[in-house]
Amino acid sequence: MASRNLYIRYKKDTNRLLYWVINTSNGIIQSGIDAEEYAPVSINTTGRSTVAEIVSMSRLIARNLKPIPSAILKLFQAVIKARSTVHAAFQHIVNEKPDPDIERNNATHKHFLDALTKAFEALGGNSQDSSNVSPSGEEADDERIFQNQFFAMSLGRAKDDDDDVSSGDDTHATQARRKKRKTGKGKKGKRGKKSKQKPASEPTTVPPLAEIPIESYRIIEDKDGLVSDYLLAVYAVVHEWMELRSFTQDLWREVAYDGLNGAVAASLTSTAVSMVKQTCIAVFADFPGHESYDTIIQTITRGDPNKAQVQFNLSLYRMSACDHQPEKVQDRRLDVKEHFWVHAYNDLVTFITDFQKNRTGKPTKAMQAQLNSWSPTFDLQRATNEERVSWRRSYTINWLYDLVNVFSSIVVQRNNMKGERHVYEDVDWSTTGPWHQHRRLFGLNEFAGDITAFAMQKPSTDIRRRILPHHIFQLQCTVDSFAASRGWTLSPFHGHVLAPPPRKFSPRRDVDRFLDRECQRNGQGLLESINMLRQLFEKDAHSQQDPNRYTVHCDILEDLEFNFVNWLGESKYMHGLTTIPASRFSKHNANGMWEYSPLLCAAGLVEGLILVQRVVMKLWDKIPEPTLALHLHNMLVKKGYLKREDIHQLMDADLNQLFRVKSDLMMYYDADWAPEQIPDSAVRIPSMLYAIRLMSTERVMDPVTGEKRLKETELVKRAKARGQNDAALLEAASISVPGLDDDNKDYEAFMRRVAELKDYKMGPRRNPYHLSEQKKRGQLQGCALLGVLRLDVFADVCGNTPVSSLNYVWITFHIMLLFMKVEDRFRETRHPLWVKAYEHPLPRLRHQKRLALVVAAMADEDDQAMRLFAEVFESMRIGALDCIFWEHLRQEESGATPRGDDDETLADQCSVM
């Protein structure tokens, strides 16, 4: 996946730029040019350089290498632009309110900018047309831009016969290294001539740089330089935070007002949380010990969020009609506390501090006095901004008390009721710890484990440095999901945006459809299907005269039912847990932890959907009926006993290809919601993720045909196994992805093009290769990536490939029922195969009579038996799409984000200061 973050892109571009500059400069020196000409430049053996040295090396390169690759100049511009962005942002702060520290750090930014600009100009950057320079260099260009005779020499690479460098260059390289040891003075010695006469006997000398990876190339900085880089990193991550919060907040408003399935919103929110986590890991690897939320926010607000309220603003620009120049149309102060998640952080710290004081699960009396007046029906539209923030604070602390009390209940009860002595601050509360086997919660276990670990520390323990940005973001999303369901969202430009709460929305809406506790929707709810399947297993075991036949399976189903009944959507907590304080919401709703949290309900639903599929798939591996039904159905269709237009039947072959693969939800869940960690082997073809992976696949030259093709990744191999050839794949990789290009916003048309290519055999008539040459392949980042992945998740949950919406327990029930009816029909006719399998079974098949009957019928291709099978299939006529959890699917929709009016999308057009 592409880099999402300004600092990550800056660091990557800087590494690649230094890699080229240092090695090209080294190669020029090693080529034998007189040392006096290029003083003070010397061979670099560390991969590290000051900005002054970059300027000197660039001047040396400019005198000896023509032309300079345009990609290198673009890298220079990308690095300069990143520095300029942060310099301008903090210069604005200084202009508003002078700050000596920021001024000093910004002076370092300016020093870097000036030096890099000099290097850029030395290479002829001013003579290039910069209007079409992309914001970052392309990785695909690396092999091309790093190919010059000097660069190859620096790394000791083998030269082709037609290289500009002669075979004696290795001699010059050796001399150059010797000169460096002798302060750059001296003449060529006889040893060099001897080496030139017998190049074959001279061992290849590999400079130290050949062993240094590109990621280790660095600009050497003093203390202020490191601080300025940290400021750049902080600025980059905070900018990303604002965008991701805006994206997820819109999701939860859509859930409440437009009926979006909560599982879609929860999945994308989890992916956004993962983005925050992965970005911070990547960015702050350079600044160990400075990755906590507190350190980051103290840095960007200079230790005072209140004063920072006047230091950040948003500017809205529009392009003028005449000269297409941007002009400012609106300027607004940014609510730093709101959009940097400061309120959520303060509320979390307040909760932890209060919980630690007694660790009983009850707020202190002082805190109770503040929290007890909270009401879920408080009129947010009539309240002031301060009153809304206070209302949200009380909700947050109350909800956190419930969360920690439920999650810690197993250990607390062991201490209080069984006399065990678990030391709370030493308990491993994580999802990999010993208590995770005891289900207490669905959906937010990792988050709950972290917060519980903080809260259970000894009184007055300072845990601020342990609270990471993804903790705050996940809490912020949780709070936003409830606020949005009450009609309150926030806009960077418009501040508090209020609307009447939706009339019929309930946070538990989709969980209730999934479980259907009251069995109001016959044949759809999970709990009813589990109960019915267990009964059918017991009946079948009796008819097979094998009472223990399904004992293990029934036990698993019983455990599954118990966990769902007690810990999803509702919990034992609402009925009171012994020695555990009652819910903080009991005054209004004893089940308030769930009833007042759309995100918790939806995240729990996602885990539930995944768990059901995973459990049933394992069950299918233990019983033969699903596999037998699939093969039997396919044979009946092939032989003409069943008509092909029985397309949505239970055992349709195309649909069943999906049954034994991971759903999109399971795929993302198993990858910790990080798209880049999903292996090519798991990517669904076709899908948006498939298209993104193809788009970013390296192009290589086919040694046989001399034409471009995609590198043979595992995904490419899988696509070829489905009938696609190199030309078709290159065409698919060149399709413009929605969200990247202004001239392609049609998601449905895009998906049709991707789907059409799945059966592509011959390749396009026109030459497809120029497509990737005409313009750079776009790269998805942050919210743009989430917007595209949303299509896959929507299709999986409630759209046109609804793998996650299928009730696999009901499907198993119907498969079992199918075979029981088959047996009844064969028994009625006294078919010879039935008599042999059931009345005179072979000893080894005595407990596998059903398997023996189907295998014998398929092996003999017995016409009468095939007709009996087909008769039963036709009589059931139950389709897999009749076994979905929801009332209906949205198969005609792409799942793309709805477009609002111009006023609603103002924030998307903002530039951040």
N, C-alpha and C positions, 0 to 999 in steps of 0.2 A: 504494500500500500504506500501511497505517497506520504511525504512528511506533512503533518498537519499544522506545524507550529513555526512561527517566524524565527525563533531562535534555533530550532533544529535545522531548518533550511539554511539559515545563516551559517551555522557551524559546518554543515555538510558542504555547502558551497565554498566556505573558507578552506576546508581540508583539501578539496579537489583543486582549488586555485593554487594553494601552496605546493601541492604535489606536482603540478605542472611547472610552476615558476622555478622551484628549487631544482628539480631534475633537469629541466631544460638549461638552466644556468650552469649546473654542474657539467652537463654534456658539452657545453660551449667551452668551458675551461679545460675539460679533458681532451678536447679536440686539438689542443696544441697552440692556441692563440697565446701570444706573448703576455706574460703575467703583468707586465707594466701597463698594458692596455686596459685591463679590466680591474685594476686596483680601485677600491678596496674590496672587491668581491672575491670571496674564496669558496672553496668547495664546502658544501654543507653536508655533514654526515649524520645529523640528528633529526632532520625533518622539522626543526623548530627555527623560527626566524623572527626578528624584530621588524616593525613596519619600515624602518629606515633601510634595512637590508633588502626588503621587498622592492623598494624604490630602486636601489642600486642594481639588483638582479634584473629588474624589468628594463632598465636602460641598457644593460648588457645584451639582453635578449633582443631588444628592438634594433640594435646595431648589427646583429648577426643572423636573425631569422625573419624572412619575409615569405609570405604574409603572415601576420598573427591570426590564428584561427578566430573567427567571429564568436565561436562558443566561449573562448577564453575571455573575450571582452564582455560577453554577456554575464559570465561569472563575476567579473569585476563589478559590473553594474549592479548585480544582485546583492553582493556583499555591501557595496556602498549604499544602496537603497535601504537595506536593513538597518545599517548604522544611522542613516539620515532620519529614518522614521522615528527611532527612539530619541535621537538628539533633538528633533523638532518637538517631540512630546514633552520632554523634560525642560526644554528651553521655554516652552509655554508656561510650565509650572513656575520657573524662575521669574518670568516676566510678571506673573500674577502675584507671586509672593517670594521675594528673594530668600534663597537658602544657600549658605556657603558650601555645604556638602554636595548638594546637587550641582552647583556651579563648578566645583572642582571636578566632579565626575563627568560633567558634560564637557569640560575642557579636554578631558581624555578622549571622549567621543570625537570631539572636533579634531584633535591631533591625529586620531586614526583616519578620520575622513579625509583630511588634507593629504596625509601620506598615501593613502590608497588612491586618491584622485590623481596625485602626481605619477604614481606607477601606471595608472590607467592611461593617462595622457602620454606618458613616455612610450607606451605601446601603440600609440596612434588612435586611442579611443575617441578623441574629439573628431577625428575624420570619419568615423562610422556613423551611420544613421541609427540613432538610438530610439527612434520612435516605435520600432517594432520589436524591441528587446523584451524577451519574456522575463517574468519575475525571478526565474531560477533556471539554471542550466539543466539540460536533459542528461540523465544517466546514460541513455542509449548512445550519446555522442562520445562517451569516454574513450572507447577504443580508437575512434577517429582523431579526436583532438590530441590524444597523447602519442600519436604517431609522428614523430619527427626524428631526424638523425641524432640530434643532441640528446633528446629525452631517452631514446633507446640506449645510447652509450652510457648515460648516467647509471642505469640499472643493470648494465652488463648484459643486455639482451643480444641475441644473435641477429646478424644483419643479413638481408637478402642481397643477392648479387647486384641488383640494380639500385642499392642504396647509394646516397651521395657520399657516405663515409667510406673511406678506403680500408683495406685490411690492416693498415698500419695504425689505425686509430687506437687500438688497444694499447699500443706502445705509448702514444701520446697521453692516454688516460693514466698509465702507470707513471709517466714523467710528471704529470700534473699533480698526482698525489705526493710524489717525492718533493716537488717544488713547494707544496704546502708545508711540508715538514721543515723546509729550509727557508721559511718566511718569503716564499715566492720568488727567490733569486736563483740565478745559475743558468747554465746552458745545457743543451741536450747532450747527454753522455753517450759513450760507445755502447753501453749495454742496450740502449734503445735501438741502435742500428742492428745489433746482433739479433734482437728479438724480431725485427722487421725481416731479416733474412730467413729466419726459421719460425714463422708464425705458428706452425703446427705443433712445435715442441714447447711453446710458451703456454702455461696453464691459464685458463680463463680467470680473470680476477673479478670477483663480484663485490662492488662497493657495499658498505654497511647499509646504505639506504634500501637496498634490494630486500632486506629483511624487515623493513619498517612498513606496517600497513598504512594505507591512506588515512585511516581514521586517527592515526597518531600524529599527523602533521598539525602543528600549532603555531599561532602567533605568540611570541614571548611577550609577557606583559608584566608591568610592575603592579604594586598593590592597587593603585587607582584603576589600572587596566582591568584587573580582575573584578573590581567593584562595578565598573562600567559594563562589563559583560554580564554580571549578575543582574544589573538593572535591565539590560536588554532581555535576559531570560524571564525576569519577573514580568516585565511589560508584555512579553509574548504570551505567557500562560494566562495572565489576567484577561487579556483581550479574548483569548479562546474561551475563558469561563463565561464571559458575557454572551457570546454567541450561542454556546451550548445551552445556557439557561433559557435563553429566549426560545430556542428550538423546542426544548422539552416542555416548557410552559405552554406552548401552543398545542402540543400533543394532548396534554391533559384537558385543556379547554375543549378540544375536539372530541375527546372521550365523553365529556359531560354534556356538550351541546349538540354534537353531530352524530353521536352513536358509534364512534370509532371503537372497535373492540379493545378493551383494556390491555389484552395480551400484546397487541401491536405496540401500544405506547410504552408498556413496561419493558419490552424487549429493546426498543430503541433507546429508552432511558438508561437501561443497563449498559448498552453499547457506549452511550455518551459518558457514563461514569467510568467505563474502562478507558475511554479516550483521555479523560482527565488523569487517570492513574498512569497510563502508559506514557503520556506526554511528560508528566512530572518526573517519572523515572528516567526518561531519556535526557531531559533538560538539566535536571539537578544532579546528574551523575558527575558533572563538572564542579559541583559546589556541595560536597558532602557536609552534612550537618546543617544545611540551610534549606531543607526541602519542606519543612513544616508549614502549615497554613499560616500560623502566627508570624513566623519569620518573613514569609512572603508579603503578608499584608502590612506588617510593620515597615517593611522596606518601601513598598510603593506608596504608602500614606505618610511616610516619614515619621511613623510612630504615633500619629494622631489622626484617626479617620474623620474626626469632626472638622479639623482644619483642612483636611484633604477635600472636603465638600466643595471648596472654591477653587480647587486646582485642576479639576478635570471637566472637560466639556465636550459636547458632541456638536458637530457641524454638518448640516445637510446641504448638499450641493446639487445643482442641476446643470446640464449642458445647454449652453445658449444655442438658439436656433441658427444664428448667423455664422459664428466662427467655431462652434463646437468646443468652446472653452468653458471650464467649470466656473460657476458663480454661486456664491454662498446665498442660501435663501433662508436659513434658520440656524440659530445658535442656541444651545441650551446647556445649562450646568448638569453634570452627571450626578445622580444620587449614588455616591460612592458606597455608602453603607448597604444600599439595596443591591446594587449590581455587582459588587465585589463580595457578596454573601456575608457581610460583616454581621448583620442581624442574626443570621442562622448560626454563625460561629459563637457570638456572644450568648445566644440562648442555650447552645450546647454546653458551653463552659459553665454557665449558671446552673444548669441541671446537674452536671457532674459534681460541681462544688457542693451543691446542696445534698445530693445523694450520698456523697462520701461522709458527710457529717455524722450519720448514724447507721447507714447501710441496712436499714430495716425495710426499705422499699416505700417508706412514707416521707413526704416532704416535711421539712421543718415547719414549725408553727408559723414562723414569719413568712415562709414561702406559701403555705396553705392559704394564708390571708390574701395573698396576691392572686392565687389561682382559682379559688373557689367561686368567684363571680363569673367565670367564663361560661358563655352560652353558645351553642352551635347555630342558633337562629339570630344571633346579633346582626342588626341591620348595617351591613358594611357600606351601603350606598349613602346612608345619612351620616356616617361617622367621619371624623377628621382623619388625615393621614396618620397622625400620632396614635389615635385610638385604634385604627386598624392594625398598626404595628404592635401595639400592646396586646390586642386580642390574639394576634398570631403568636406572640411570645408565650402567652399562657397556654394556648393549644399545643405548641411545640413541647413545652416542658411536661405538660400532662401526658402527652402521647409517649414521650421518652420514658417516663416513669412506668407506664404500662408495658412498653416494649421490654425494658430491662427486667421488670418483675416476672413477666411470662418467660423470658429466655433463661433467667437464672433460677426459675422455680424448682427444677429438678434437684439442684444442689442445695438450695435453701431448705427444701422439705427434708432432704436426707439429714441435714444438720438438726433441724427443729423437731422432726418426728422420729428419726431413727438413732439419734444421738451420735451421728458421725461428725467428724471434726475436720471438715474441709476448710482450709484457710482461703478466704475469698480472693485476696490479692494474689494468691499463688495458683489459683485454678486456671487451667487452660480452657478458655471459653471459645476457642476458635473452632471452625468447622472441621478441622483435622484432629481435634482433641478427643478425649475419651467420652465426653458427654454428648457428642454429636449423634450418637446412636439413639438417643432418646429424643424423639420428635417433640418440639414445643412450638414450632413456627414453620410456616411455608413462605418462601419468597425472599426474605431479607436476612437470612441466617448469618452471612459473613458480616454484614453491617451491624447486626444486633450483637454478634460476638465481640466485635471491636469496641462498641459503645459500652457493653457490659464490663469488659476488661478495664476500661477507663474508670467507670463508675464504682467498681468494686475495690479500688485501691484504698489505702489507708487515708483517714481524714487529712485534708490539706495537702495531699500529694499533687504536685504540679504536673499535669499531663499535657500541657499545651504544646510541647515540642513533639509529642507523639500523635497529635491530631494532624492528619494529612489532608491535602485539598480534596481528594475524592470522598473523604468522610463528610466534609461540609457540603459538597455538591450533592451527594446522595440524600442528605438531610434536607437540603434546599429543595430538591425535586419532590421529596415526600410532602413537605409543607406546601409547596406550590400546587401539588395535585389536589389537595383539599381546598386551598384558597380558590383555585380555578373553578371547582365544583360549587363554590358559593358566589361565583360571579366576579371574583377579584383577580386581575392579572396586572402585570407591571410592564411598562414600555420605557425603553431608555429615553425616548423623546417626549412621550405623553405622561409619564409618571404613572400614578395609580389609575387603572382603567376599570370601571365598575359597570356591572350589568345585573339585572335581576337573576337570581339563581334559577337553574333549569328546573322545571316543575316536576318532572317524573324521574329524574336521575337518582340512582342509588349507587354508591361506590361498590356495593356487592353485586351489582347487576349481572356481570358476566360470570362471576364465581357461582352465583345462584343458578344460572343456566347450566353451567358445567356439572354441578353436583345434583341439582334438582332435589333438594332434601324432602320436599313434600310430594314428589312424584306427580307433578302437575302436567308434565309433558311426556306422555307415554312413549317409551322407546328411545328417549334421547339422553336422559340424565344418567350420570355415572353411577350413583349409589344404587339406583334400581337395577341397572345392568349387572353390577357386581352380585347383587342378591339373586337375580335370576340365573346367572351363570353358575353360581355355587349350587343352586337347586338342581340345575340341569346336570352338572357334574355328578351329583349324588345319585340322580335317577339313572344316568348312564352307567355308573359304576355298578349299580344294582343289576341292571339288565345284562351287563357283561360278566356278572357273577364274580366281580373283583372289587370288594368293598373298599380296599385301600388304594384303588387306582388313581384317585385324584386328591388324596389327603394333603399332600404337599402343596398342590395348586390352590386348594381351598384355604389352606392356612395363609398363603401369601395374599390371596384376595381379601381374607378377613383382616389381616394386618393393614392392608391398603385402605380398606373401608374405615377401620378404626382411626387411622391417622387423619383421613380427610374429614370425618365427622367431627373430630375433636380439635383440630388445629388449623383448618382452612375456612376462612370466612367467619367462623365462630370458633370459640375455644372454651375449654373448661374454665378458663379465667372468668368468663361472664357468669358462671354458676357458683363461683367462689372456690378458690383453692385453699386448703387448710394451711394455716400459718402464713399465707401470702396475702398482702393487703388487697382490698377490692380495687376495681378499676377506678382510675381518677375521673372517668366519665360516668360513673354509676348514677349520678344525679340526673343525667339525661338519657344515657343508654349504657347498660352494663357491658355491651359488646362494642364500646366506642373505639377501641384500638383498631378494629376492622371497619366499623360503620363510618368512621370519620377519616379513612385513609384510602383513597382510590388507588394509590401506588402500591400499598401493601397488598390490597386485594388482587390487583392485576399481576403483581410479581408472584404472589402465591399461586395464581391461576397458571402462569407460565410454568412454574415448577411442577404443578399438578399435571398439566398436559404432557410434559416431557416424561414424568414419572410413569404415567399410564402407558404411554407408548413403549417405554423401556421395559416395563414389567411384562406387558403382553407379548412383546417380541421374544423375551426370554421364555415365556410360557409356550409360545409357538415352537420353540426349539425342542421342547420336551414332549409335545404331543404331535402325532402324525397328521391329524385331520387338516390343518391349514395347507400344508404342502400337497397332500393328496387331492384336496379340492381344487387347488390351482392347476395341477397337472391334468386332472380329469377334465376340468372345464376347458382348458386349452385344446385337449384332444377332441372333445365333443364339437368345438367350433371348427377345428381343422377338418374333421371328417364330415361335417355338414349336419350333425345332429342338433346343433344349436346355431341359430342365425347370428351373424356378426353384429347386426344392429341391436342386438341386446346389449347396448354399449355401456350403460351405467349399472349393469348387474353387479352383484356382490363380488364375483370372482373374475371380473374383466381383466384380461392379461395386462393391458396398459396400466390400469390403476394399480394392479398388484405389484408392478415394478417399484412402486413407491412404498409398499408396505414394509419391506425389509431394509430400507435405507433410512438414515437419520432425517428427521424433519429439519427444516431451517432453524426452528427454535432449539432443537437438541444440538444441532451443529454449532450454533453460537454459544449456547450454554456450556458445552464441553470445551469450547475455546476461551472460557472466561469472558465472553462477550467482546473479544478482541478479533475483528475480522481478519487481521493479518496473520493470526495464529491458526486459522482454519487451513488444514492441508488440502492440496489440490485433489486428493482422492475423495474428499467429502463434498466438494463443490457440485451443486446440482447443475446439469446441462439440459436446457438452457436456463439461465437465470441472470440477474443483474450482476451478482458477484462473479459469475463466469465471464460476463462481458468485461468487467473491470479487470479481471486477471488477464484475459487475452490482450486487452488494451495495453497493459504494462509489461507484457512478455517481450523479451529481447528479440530484435530482428537480426537474423544472421544470413550469410550468403551461402546458398546451397553449392557445395563443391562440384556437384555433377552438372546441374543445369545452369549455374551461374546466376540464378535468380534469388530474390529475397524470399525468406520464409520465416516463420516463427521458430524460436528455439524449441527443441524437443523436451519441454517440461512434462511432468506427469499429466497435467491437465490437457496439454496438446495431444499427448498420446491417447488419452481417453476419448477426446473428441474425434481423433482419426479412427479409433475403433468403432465409432458410431457412424462412420462413412464419410467424414469430412476430409478434404484434401488440403494441401498447403495453400492453394489459391483461395479456397473458401475461408480458411481460418484467417488468412491475412486480411481478407475482405471484412470478416467479422470483427477483427481487432481494429479496423479503421473506421468502424461505425461511430458516429458522433454520439457521445453519451449525454443524455439530458442533464442539465444542471451545469454543464461545462461550457457550452457554446450558446450564444444568444440566438443563433439561427436554428436551434433545435430544442424545442421545449415539449415536444409531443412524446410522452412516455409510452403511450399505447402503440404508436407507430414504431417506436424504437424496439419494443418487445416483439412486435410482429416480425421485424427484420431479423432479430436474433433467433426467433422460433423458426423462421423460414430456412435458416442456415443449418438446422439440425439434420436435414435430409439432403443437403447440398452434395452433389456427387462430382460434377464436372468443373466447377469453378466458373467465374464470370467471363463473358465474352470479351469485355473490355479489359484493358490492363489495370489491375487493381493496385499496383505497387506505387503509383504516383500519389495515391491518397495520403499515405503517411509522410510523403515528402513535401506535400503542399503546405502543411502546417503541423506544428508540434502536437503530439498527442497530449490532450488535457490530462490533468491529474487531480483526482478527487481528494478533498480535504474536509475535515471537520463536519460541519452541518451539511455541506454538499454531499459528502459520502453518506451521511445518515439519510438524507433525502432519497438517494438512489437505493440504498439497502432497504428502505421502507417498502419498496415495491415487492421485494422478495418475501419479507416478513408478512405483509398484508396478504399476499397470495397464499402463503402457507397457513395463516390463521383463519382467514375468512374469505379468501378470493378463489382464483381458478385452479390452484393446486393445493387444496386444503388438507394436507397431510396431518397437520396438528389439530384440525377440528374434528377428525374422525374418532368416534367412540370405539376403540379397538376391542373393548370388552363386549359390546353389543355384536360386533362383527364376529368375534369368537363364538358367542352364543348362537348366532345363526349358522355358522359353519358346523357346529356340533349338532344343531337341530337338523341340518341338512342330511347328515349321515344317519341320524336316527330314523329319519323318514325313508332314506334309501334302504336301510335294513328292513323297515316295515314292508316296503314295496316288494323287495326281493323275497321276503318271507311269504308274502301272500301268493306269489307266483311259483314258489318252490323252485326257483331257478337253480340249475345244477351247480353253478359256481357258488351259490349261497349254501347249498346243502353240503358241498365239499368243505367250504371254509368254516361253517358254523357247526355242522353236525358231525363232521369227520375231519377236524383240523389236525394238521401236523403238530407233533408235540412242541416244536420250537415256536409255533405260531398260535399256540393255544390262547395266549393273551393278546394276540394281535390279529384277530379275526377280520376286523375292518380293513386293515392293511392288506391282508391276504386276498380279500374279495376284490378290492380295487386293482391291485397289481395283476391278479389273474385275468380280470376283465380287460385291462388295457393290453396285456401281453397277447391274449387270444383275439383281441379286437372283436369280441363277441357282439354280433349285431343286436340281439335281443337285450343283452345287458346294457349296451350303449343307449338303447332307446329308453330303458327303464331309468338310467341315470339322467338322461335329458328330460324325461317327464318330470322327475322330482325337481330338477333345476328350474324348469319352467313354472312349476306349481308354486315355488316360493317367491320368485320374482321380487326379491328384496335387494335393493341397491345399496352400495357402500355409502352413497351420498344421502341415503335415508338415515344413516347412522351418524349424523353430525350433532354436535352439542348445541349449536345455535338454532334459532328459529328459521334462519335462512342464511345463504351465502351471498356474497356480493361479487359474483363471478363476472359481471359485466363491467366492473370498475377496475382501473389500473392500480388503485391504491395510492396514487400520487397525492402530495399535499395539496389541499384545496387552495385556490388562489383567492386572496382577499382583495378588497378594493385598495385604491391608492393610499388612503389614509391609514389602513391597517398595516401596510408594508413599508411605511416610512422608515422604521428602524432598520430594515434591511438595506437601506440606501445611505446609511450614516457612515461617516468616517469618525474614528475614535481619537480623541486627544487625551 
